[in-house]
């Protein structure tokens, strides 16, 4: 449930960015997710609990990153498809 909600939010935001600016395509997913990656990196660096990060937080990070990239890629494809017809 938690992963699904998190993934849907990033998918929708990625769709919006990809549809609005289709030239950047899937890289918008990286830009959307980059603040969270930086914060998680700093958290692991200063807390030093890498095993808890790998066990609990890494799957959430991967779901969010993949859905943001896929959403922006699909949004760009939708925009390009509408422009051609």
Backbone torsions as a table, in degrees:
resi	resn	phi	psi	omega
1	UNK	NA	-46.5	-178.8
2	UNK	-64.8	-43.4	179.4
3	UNK	-64.8	-39.8	-178.3
4	UNK	-64.3	-46.8	179.3
5	UNK	-61.7	-45.5	179.0
6	UNK	-61.3	-44.7	179.9
7	UNK	-66.2	-39.3	-179.7
8	UNK	-65.6	-40.2	178.7
9	UNK	-61.7	-48.1	-179.4
10	UNK	-69.8	-30.5	176.2
11	UNK	-65.1	-44.2	-179.6
12	UNK	-66.2	-44.7	178.5
13	UNK	-63.4	-40.3	176.6
14	UNK	-63.7	-40.4	176.5
15	UNK	-60.1	-43.0	-179.2
16	UNK	-64.3	-47.7	-179.9
17	UNK	-65.6	-42.3	179.1
18	UNK	-65.9	-34.7	178.8
19	UNK	-74.0	-36.4	-178.4
20	UNK	-73.6	-42.2	-179.1
21	UNK	-128.4	83.3	-173.0
22	UNK	-73.6	-15.7	-178.2
23	UNK	-68.0	-30.3	-179.5
24	UNK	-81.9	-18.9	176.5
25	UNK	46.3	-125.3	-171.1
26	UNK	-70.4	-15.6	-179.8
27	UNK	-67.2	-19.1	174.1
28	UNK	-62.1	-32.2	177.0
29	UNK	-60.5	-38.1	177.1
30	UNK	-68.1	-41.7	179.8
31	UNK	-67.4	-38.0	179.7
32	UNK	-65.7	-38.7	-174.0
33	UNK	-91.5	-10.7	-174.4
34	UNK	-60.8	-38.8	177.5
35	UNK	-61.0	-37.5	178.9
36	UNK	-68.6	-36.7	177.6
37	UNK	-64.3	-42.8	179.0
38	UNK	-63.5	-45.8	180.0
39	UNK	-63.8	-40.8	178.0
40	UNK	-67.2	-38.2	177.0
41	UNK	-62.6	-43.8	177.5
42	UNK	-66.1	-36.5	178.3
43	UNK	-63.3	-44.9	179.0
44	UNK	-67.8	-38.2	-179.0
45	UNK	-63.2	-45.6	-175.5
46	UNK	-87.2	-29.8	178.5
47	UNK	-82.6	-34.0	176.5
48	UNK	74.9	15.9	-178.4
49	UNK	-104.2	76.5	-175.4
50	UNK	-70.8	-32.2	-178.7
51	UNK	-68.0	-38.4	176.9
52	UNK	-67.5	-36.5	177.4
53	UNK	-64.1	-47.5	-178.9
54	UNK	-64.0	-36.1	-177.3
55	UNK	-79.4	-42.7	-171.5
56	UNK	-102.6	-44.4	-169.6
57	UNK	-95.5	-28.7	-177.5
58	UNK	-61.4	-41.7	176.3
59	UNK	-61.3	-36.4	178.2
60	UNK	-67.2	-41.2	178.5
61	UNK	-62.3	-44.2	-179.4
62	UNK	-65.0	-40.8	178.0
63	UNK	-62.9	-46.6	-179.4
64	UNK	-64.0	-44.1	-179.4
65	UNK	-65.6	-46.0	-179.5
66	UNK	-65.2	-42.0	-179.3
67	UNK	-70.4	-33.7	176.5
68	UNK	-65.9	-43.4	179.1
69	UNK	-67.3	-43.6	179.4
70	UNK	-66.1	-40.3	179.2
71	UNK	-63.3	-43.1	179.4
72	UNK	-70.1	-33.6	176.3
73	UNK	-65.7	-43.9	178.7
74	UNK	-66.4	-40.2	177.4
75	UNK	-60.5	-40.9	177.9
76	UNK	-66.2	-39.3	177.8
77	UNK	-65.3	-38.8	177.7
78	UNK	-64.2	-41.8	179.7
79	UNK	-66.4	-43.5	179.7
80	UNK	-66.6	-34.7	178.5
81	UNK	-68.3	-36.3	179.2
82	UNK	-72.8	-31.0	-178.7
83	UNK	-73.2	-31.7	-177.3
84	UNK	-77.5	-29.3	-177.9
85	UNK	-91.5	NA	NA
